[in-house]
Amino acid sequence: MPVRPTVGTTVRIKLGPHDTDAYKSRVADIDEQFLYIDIPVNPRSGRELEIHVDDELIVEYAASANEIYRYTAQSHGIAYIPTPALRLISPVVAKGLERIQRREFFRVSIDTTVQLTRVEDGTSNQMQSVDISGGGLAVKARGQVPYRPNDIVEVSLVLPYTEYVLHARCRIVRLAADEQTHECIVSMAFENIREREREQIVRYTFMRQRALKQQQR
């Protein structure tokens, strides 16, 4: 039987299988048929996810310290229990439930300059990093950017704490405008990244999480 998340478990919602951006939510309730979660919120903008009945979403959650699961869930509208909650197909009955690498689940903030060079024509720009995980990277810049979804770019940046110079190839997944800051967020997924590079990223994410926990004490 699939491992179910418990009430209060953090849930990440993505709009597609290759999406590096994720909305955050929390399990409000669960039964044999449905999973009820708080309305997902974009952690950067604070905006709620607009979702319609029958829309499909990618759901990711941690069932335990070492078990991270992902599945595709269909929306069944809003339920009131008594507060509004998004009603999704439960992982108990969903098809395609899979266990994923823990490193893909954790995304942490990162503050460094990133050099992007488009493979197709050599167009190069510097942008500011937003966050990173073992699966992808997000950067930002003011105004419009000279890239489009599915562009392949080479990225270069220095990871904080370790000062490791990271070189990797990425595919641009999405460009999203932030109307409040007038910035463009560029979300990217790593393409055929070398294991040594990924290990350095994972090392940074652990160090960053540790630093954030110490700040909260």
N, C-alpha and C positions, 0 to 999 in steps of 0.2 A: 504494500500500500504506500502511495506517495507520502513523503514527509510534509506535513502541513505547517504553515506558519502559525504562530500563536498570536492572540490579541496583543496589540502593542508593538509587534514586530515592524521594523522599518521596511518599506517596500519602495523599489525604484520602478518607474514606469517609463518606457521608451515607445516612440511612435513607429519604429521600424527595427529590423534585426541588425542593421549596420549603423544605427544611430548612436553617437557617442554622448549625446545630451540625455539627461534623465530628469524626470519630475520626481519629487520626493513625496512620500505618503506614509501612512501607518495603518496597520490592520485594525479595523474597528470591530469586526465580528467575522465568523466563518462557520459554515455548516457544510453538509455533504454536497450541496449543489452550488452554493455561491460563496464568493469571497467579497467582503464588504470593506472598503478602504476609505479613509478620509479623502476629500477631493485633492488630487495631486497638485502640487505647487512647484513652479520653477524656482529653484533655490537662488538664482541670480536676480531675477526680476520681481519675484514674489507673486507672480500672476498664476491664477488657477488654470489648469488644463481644460480646454473646451472639448467636450467629448459628446458623441451622439450614440443613440441606441444602435447596436450592431457593429460599431467601430471595433477594430481589433488592435490590441495593444500588447507590447512585450512586458511581462511582469517578472521582476527579479526580487528574490528575498533570501535571507539567511535563515535556514531551519535550525542551525546550531553554529557553534564557533567555526566548524570546518566544512559545513555543508551549505553551498550556495546553489539555488535552483532558478531556472528560467523556463517560462512557458508563454505561449500565445493565448490571450484571453479575450473573449468577446464581451463587449459592454451590454449590460441589460438595464441601463438607465440608473436613475437615482433612487435610493431607498432612504427612508427616514427612521433612524433607530436610537434615539429620536432625532439626532442631528443628521444633516445630509451626508450620505455616503455613496460612493460609486459602487455599483453592484456588478461584479465580474464573475465569470465562470470560475469555480474553485479548481485548484490544482489537483484535487482528488479525482475529478472527472475529466479534466482537460487532457487533450492529446498532445504529445510532443514535449512532455516535461523532461528537462535535461539538467544534469548537474554541470556547473561551469567552474572554471578556475577562479579561485578566490581573488587573484590579482586583477581579474577583469571587473570585479565588483566595486573595489574601492577607488574612488576618485577624490583627489585632494587638491587644494589650492596650490598655486605655484606663482612666484613673482620673479620673472626673469625676462630678458629680451630674446625673442625667437626670430631667426632668419629663415624666411621662406623663399624657395626658388622653384618656380614652375618648371617641370621637366620638359614640357612641350616647347617652350620658347625662351627659357632662361630668365623670365621676369622675376625680379627679386625684390623683396620688401622686408622691413623689420616690423614686427608687431609685439605686443605685450602678451605674455602668457596669462591664462585664466585658471585652468586646472589641468590635471593629467592623471592617467591611470595606466595600467599595463596594456590597455586596449586602444587608447587614443589620447588626443590632446586638443585643447581649445585655446584660441588666441583671440585678441580683440584689437581693433583700430578705430579711430574716429573717421566718420564719413564712409564713403564707398571704398570697396577693395577690389583689386583687379583679378579676382578669382571667381570661379563658379563651381557648383557641385560636380563631383567626379574628376576634377582636376587632380593630377598627381604632382605632389610637391616634395622637394627635399627640405627637411627642417634641420636646423642646428641651434642648440641652446646649451647653456651650462646649468646643470642641476645644482640647486642650493645644497648646502651642508657638505656634499661630497666633492663639489667643483668638477664633477665628471662632465666632459664635453660630449653631448649626445648628438649623434647623427642618425637620422632615420628617414624613411620614405613614408609619406602619408597620402591618403585619398581624402579629398574634401567631401564631407558628408552633407553639411548644411551651412548656410549663411543666414544669420538672424539679426535683424536690426533691433536695438534697444532704444525705444523712443524717449526714455527718460535721460539717458546719458549720451544719446546720439552716437553710439558706438555700434560697430558691426562685430558680432561674435562669429568666428569661423570655427566650426567643429570638424575635427579630422579623425580618421581611424588609421592606425599603423598598418602598413602593407609589408608583409614578409620581413618583419623586424627581426634582427639577429637576437639570439637568446641572451647574449651578454648585455646588449642594450636594454632589453626588457628587464633583466635582473637588476640593472642599475636604477631603472624607473621604480620597480617594486621596492627596492631598498630605500629610495627617497620617500615613497609614500608612507612606509613604516616610520621613518624618522620624522616626517611631517606630522603624522598622527600623534606620535609621542610628544612632540613639541606642543601641539595644540592641547593635549590633555594636561600637560604641566602648567600651561597658561591658565587653565580653568580651576586649578587648585587654589 
